[in-house]
Amino acid sequence: MPVLRFSDLCAQGRVKGKRVFIRCDLNAPLNEAREITEDTRIRASVPAIRMALEAGAAVMVTSHLGRPKEGELTAADSLAPIARRLGELLGRDVPLISNWTDGVQVQPGQLVLLENCRVNKGEKKNDEALARKMAALCDIYVNDAFGTAHRAEATTYGIAQFAPVACAGPLLAAEMDAIARALAQPRRPLAAIVGGSKVSTKLTILKALAQKVDQLIVGGGIANTFMLAAGLPIGKSLAEPDLADEARAVMAEMKARGAEVPIPADVVTAKTFSADAQAETKRAQDVAEDDLILDIGPETAQKLAAQLKAAGTIVWNGPVGVFELPAFENGTRCIAQAIASSSAFSIAGGGDTLAAIAKYGIAPDVGYISTGGGAFLEMLEGKTLPAIEILQKRATA
């Protein structure tokens, strides 16, 4: 279903002089000194803000940061570091406003940042009274916070119900378009890489992708569980033996469709999980009882890389080994480089995936990098996210 897009409103001249409320995802990581250590989400939010300012709007922006206690704003929960960084990126002062739900003074061409929205009582529970108060602040509500789109909160859902106009910002729209391109009408073969420590946390996405993709590449502890399901020894590796039947069911479903879950032919093992552990490459069937599998082997990595280079569409969520340690990074590096050199449309998301993309410098060669974690996974599962659902309802009302 379609949503109203903020870019279209701007192009139609419907934004000038209007009060625009933008829900961004500015939840950047901070160190103990309250310094931003990684600003991807902040930079990703700048286009919507610039778009509104250039269209002549009076602009209000808010976001959550961390997990504050409702009703209590502390220095640790303040968006002050975010305001400073936004100011640097936009080349202008960004005033930070507290206690803003009862009214905000902002003129066309001006920008204010509204303090951590999760401090407001009723935010997480999507309180209707709070949502109506926030909706009264604006003429146009813009949701540009894909990272929180899987949550029905007052600033992601309720305000969209009651604002005069509710629409999707450029970041949210781009996320929707990219995932639709990857899954709705993909160029084949469609390959998905799902890594991580536990099958249980990604079982629903594995089942959903098993119905759609041509190759389902699993990595990390997830791959260990699939190896166990395939009858291979995994030593003392991280796995979930009680989910082996679920893994077998996924493999059976893929096989019935003429697709596959490639099982590693070789692996990289160690006796301990540590940076100085002695790495050893083994055939998958030769894993010893006291071995830890910490990466796929070079033969498996090359085989998977060849498949990815021949793919038409690639979805990537999670590394295939402990890529943070040099001895166990080859598999993830090979995967990353194969994606970068492939002519496929690629979409990648998840914190560890973004870290791998940054480590191997392949960001310019990935078709789309998602800013969402849980929201990215839920959309890959085929779910309609609450924040998108309400925008769809408003667009067709």
C-alpha positions in Angstrom: 0.0 0.0 0.0 1.3 3.5 -0.8 2.3 6.2 1.8 2.3 9.9 1.4 5.9 11.1 0.9 7.4 14.3 2.3 9.4 14.8 -0.8 6.3 15.0 -2.9 4.7 17.5 -0.5 7.8 19.7 -0.8 7.8 19.4 -4.6 4.2 20.4 -4.6 4.8 23.5 -2.5 2.6 22.3 0.3 5.3 22.8 3.1 6.1 26.5 3.0 5.2 28.2 6.2 3.9 25.0 7.8 4.9 23.6 11.2 6.6 20.3 10.4 7.3 17.7 13.1 10.0 15.2 12.1 10.5 12.0 14.1 14.1 11.0 13.5 16.2 8.2 14.8 19.2 10.0 16.3 19.9 7.3 18.9 23.7 7.4 18.4 26.1 5.5 20.7 27.9 7.7 23.3 31.0 7.0 25.4 31.4 7.7 29.1 32.3 11.3 28.3 29.0 11.7 26.5 30.8 12.0 23.1 29.2 10.5 20.0 31.3 7.5 18.9 29.4 6.8 15.6 27.1 9.2 13.8 25.6 7.2 10.9 22.0 7.7 12.1 22.5 11.4 12.6 23.9 11.9 9.2 21.1 9.8 7.7 18.5 12.1 9.3 20.0 15.3 7.8 18.4 15.1 4.3 14.8 15.2 5.7 15.7 18.2 8.0 17.4 20.1 5.1 14.4 19.3 2.9 12.0 20.8 5.4 14.1 23.9 5.9 14.7 24.5 2.2 10.9 24.2 1.7 10.4 27.1 4.1 8.9 25.1 7.1 9.1 25.8 10.8 10.9 22.6 11.8 10.7 20.6 15.0 12.8 17.4 15.3 12.7 14.8 18.0 14.2 11.4 18.7 14.7 8.9 21.5 18.2 8.3 23.0 18.9 5.3 25.2 16.3 4.1 27.7 15.3 6.9 29.9 12.8 6.7 32.7 9.5 8.3 31.7 9.0 11.7 33.4 12.6 12.1 34.5 15.0 13.9 32.2 18.6 13.4 33.3 21.8 14.7 31.8 22.7 11.2 30.7 19.5 11.0 28.6 19.7 14.5 27.1 19.9 15.0 23.4 22.5 17.8 24.0 25.4 15.9 22.2 23.0 15.2 19.3 22.1 18.9 19.0 25.8 19.8 18.8 26.5 17.2 16.1 23.4 18.2 14.1 24.5 21.8 14.3 27.9 20.9 12.9 26.4 18.9 10.0 23.8 21.6 9.2 26.1 24.6 9.8 23.7 26.3 12.1 22.8 26.4 15.8 20.2 23.8 16.9 18.4 25.0 20.0 17.4 22.1 22.3 13.9 22.5 23.9 12.7 20.7 27.0 9.1 20.3 28.3 7.8 20.8 24.8 4.6 18.9 24.6 2.4 21.9 25.7 3.8 24.1 22.9 6.8 25.0 20.8 7.8 28.4 19.4 9.4 28.0 16.0 9.1 30.2 12.9 9.5 29.3 9.2 13.1 28.7 8.4 13.9 27.9 12.0 14.9 24.5 13.5 14.6 23.3 17.0 15.4 19.9 18.5 12.9 18.6 21.0 14.3 16.7 24.0 14.3 12.9 24.3 10.8 11.9 23.4 10.9 8.8 25.6 11.1 11.0 28.7 7.4 12.0 28.0 5.0 9.9 30.1 3.0 7.6 27.8 5.4 7.6 24.9 6.2 3.9 24.9 2.6 2.9 25.5 1.3 5.2 22.7 -0.9 7.2 25.1 -3.7 8.8 23.1 -3.7 12.1 25.1 0.0 12.5 24.6 -0.3 11.7 20.9 -3.0 14.3 20.5 -1.0 17.0 22.2 2.0 16.3 20.0 -0.2 16.3 16.9 -1.5 19.7 17.8 2.0 21.1 17.5 2.2 20.6 13.8 0.6 20.9 10.4 2.6 18.0 8.9 4.0 15.0 10.7 7.0 13.3 9.1 8.2 9.8 10.2 11.8 9.4 9.2 12.8 7.0 11.9 13.0 3.6 10.3 14.9 2.1 13.2 11.8 2.5 15.4 9.2 1.7 12.8 8.5 -1.7 14.4 7.2 0.0 17.6 3.8 1.6 18.0 4.7 4.6 20.2 3.3 8.0 20.6 5.9 9.7 18.3 5.9 6.8 15.7 2.2 5.9 15.6 -0.2 7.9 17.7 0.9 11.3 16.4 0.4 10.0 12.8 -3.2 9.2 13.7 -4.1 12.7 14.7 -1.8 15.1 12.8 -3.5 17.0 9.9 -1.1 15.4 7.5 1.2 12.3 8.1 3.9 11.2 5.7 7.1 9.3 5.3 10.4 11.1 5.3 13.1 10.4 2.6 15.0 7.8 4.8 11.9 5.8 5.7 10.8 5.9 2.1 14.2 4.7 0.9 14.2 1.8 3.4 10.7 0.7 2.2 11.8 1.0 -1.5 15.0 -1.0 -1.0 13.4 -3.9 0.9 10.6 -4.0 -1.6 13.2 -4.2 -4.4 15.1 -6.9 -2.7 12.1 -9.2 -1.8 9.0 -8.2 -3.7 10.4 -8.4 -7.3 14.0 -9.5 -6.9 16.4 -10.2 -9.8 17.3 -13.9 -9.4 19.1 -15.7 -8.0 18.1 -14.2 -4.7 20.7 -14.9 -2.0 20.3 -14.2 1.7 23.1 -14.3 4.3 21.9 -14.6 7.9 24.5 -14.7 10.6 24.4 -14.5 14.3 24.9 -16.4 17.5 21.4 -18.0 17.9 18.9 -19.7 15.6 16.2 -18.8 18.2 16.6 -15.1 17.7 16.3 -15.4 13.9 14.1 -18.5 13.4 11.2 -16.5 12.1 13.3 -14.7 9.5 15.0 -18.0 8.5 11.5 -19.6 7.9 10.3 -16.5 6.0 13.4 -16.4 3.7 13.2 -20.1 3.1 10.1 -19.5 1.2 11.6 -16.8 -1.0 15.3 -17.1 -1.6 17.4 -19.4 -3.9 20.4 -19.6 -1.5 20.1 -19.2 2.3 23.7 -18.8 3.6 23.9 -19.1 7.4 26.8 -18.1 9.6 28.1 -18.0 13.1 26.3 -19.9 15.8 23.4 -20.3 13.5 25.6 -22.2 11.0 26.7 -24.5 13.8 23.1 -25.5 14.6 22.6 -26.2 10.9 25.8 -28.3 10.8 24.5 -30.3 13.8 21.2 -30.8 12.0 23.1 -32.1 8.9 24.8 -34.7 11.1 28.2 -33.0 11.4 30.3 -32.7 14.6 30.6 -29.2 16.1 32.6 -30.0 19.2 31.9 -27.4 21.9 30.8 -24.7 19.5 28.0 -22.3 20.3 24.8 -24.0 19.0 21.2 -24.7 19.9 20.7 -28.5 19.7 17.1 -28.3 20.6 16.5 -26.3 17.4 18.1 -28.9 15.1 14.7 -30.1 14.0 13.7 -26.5 13.0 16.9 -26.2 11.1 16.2 -29.5 9.3 12.7 -28.2 8.4 14.2 -25.1 6.8 16.7 -27.1 4.8 13.9 -29.5 3.7 11.7 -26.6 2.6 14.6 -25.1 0.6 15.4 -28.4 -1.0 11.8 -29.0 -2.0 11.9 -25.7 -3.9 15.2 -26.6 -5.7 17.0 -24.1 -3.4 19.7 -24.8 -0.8 21.2 -24.0 2.5 24.9 -24.4 1.9 26.5 -26.3 4.7 30.2 -25.6 5.3 32.7 -28.1 3.9 35.5 -26.7 6.0 35.8 -24.6 9.1 38.3 -22.6 11.2 38.5 -23.9 14.8 40.3 -23.1 18.0 40.5 -24.6 21.4 39.6 -21.3 23.1 37.7 -18.1 22.3 40.4 -15.5 22.5 42.4 -13.1 20.3 45.6 -15.2 20.7 43.9 -18.6 20.1 45.6 -20.9 17.6 43.4 -21.1 14.5 43.2 -24.4 12.6 41.4 -25.1 9.4 39.6 -28.5 9.2 37.2 -30.4 7.1 33.8 -30.1 8.7 33.6 -33.8 9.5 36.9 -33.7 11.4 35.9 -31.2 14.1 37.1 -32.5 17.5 35.1 -32.7 20.7 37.1 -29.8 22.3 37.0 -27.6 19.2 35.2 -24.2 18.8 34.1 -23.4 15.3 34.8 -19.6 14.9 34.7 -19.2 11.1 33.9 -20.9 7.8 36.9 -22.4 6.1 38.6 -20.9 2.9 37.1 -23.5 0.6 33.6 -22.7 1.8 34.3 -19.0 1.7 35.3 -19.2 -1.9 32.3 -21.3 -2.9 29.9 -18.8 -1.2 31.8 -15.9 -2.8 31.3 -17.4 -6.2 27.6 -17.8 -5.6 27.2 -14.2 -4.4 29.1 -12.9 -7.4 26.6 -14.7 -9.6 23.5 -13.5 -7.7 21.0 -11.0 -8.9 19.9 -9.8 -5.4 21.6 -10.1 -2.1 20.2 -9.6 1.4 22.8 -9.5 4.2 22.2 -9.6 7.9 25.1 -10.9 10.1 28.7 -12.0 9.8 29.7 -15.6 9.2 32.4 -15.8 11.8 34.1 -13.9 14.6 35.4 -11.2 12.2 36.5 -9.0 15.1 39.5 -11.4 15.6 42.0 -11.4 12.7 42.4 -15.2 12.8 38.7 -15.7 12.2 37.7 -12.9 9.8 38.5 -14.5 6.4 34.9 -15.8 5.9 33.2 -12.5 6.6 35.9 -10.6 4.6 35.4 -12.9 1.6 31.6 -12.5 1.8 31.9 -8.7 2.1 34.3 -8.5 -0.9 32.1 -10.8 -3.0 29.1 -8.6 -2.3 31.1 -5.5 -3.2 32.3 -7.0 -6.5 28.9 -8.5 -7.4 26.6 -6.8 -10.0 23.7 -7.8 -7.8 21.5 -5.3 -6.0 22.5 -5.7 -2.3 20.8 -4.6 0.9 22.5 -4.9 4.3 21.4 -4.2 7.8 22.1 -4.9 11.5 24.8 -3.6 13.8 27.4 -6.3 13.2 26.9 -6.2 9.5 27.4 -2.4 9.4 30.6 -2.9 11.5 31.9 -5.4 8.9 31.0 -3.1 6.0 33.0 -0.3 7.7 35.9 -2.6 8.5 36.3 -3.7 4.9 35.5 -0.4 3.3 32.8 -1.6 1.0 30.0 0.9 1.8 30.1 2.5 -1.6 29.6 -0.9 -3.2 26.6 -2.0 -1.3 23.3 -1.1 -3.0 21.5 0.0 0.2 22.6 0.0 3.9 19.7 -0.1 6.3 19.8 2.0 9.5 17.4 -0.4 11.2 18.0 -3.4 13.3 14.8 -5.0 14.5 12.8 -3.1 12.0 15.0 -4.4 9.1 14.6 -8.0 10.3 10.8 -7.7 10.7 10.4 -6.2 7.2 12.5 -9.0 5.8 10.1 -11.4 7.5 7.3 -9.8 5.5 5.7 -8.0 8.4 4.0 -4.7 8.1 5.6 -2.4 10.7 3.2 -0.3 12.9 4.7 3.0 11.9 4.4 2.3 8.2 0.9 0.8 8.6 -0.5 4.0 10.1 1.0 6.0 7.3 -0.6 3.7 4.8 -4.0 4.1 6.5 -3.6 7.9 6.5 -2.7 7.9 2.8 -5.8 6.0 1.8 -8.2 7.6 4.3 
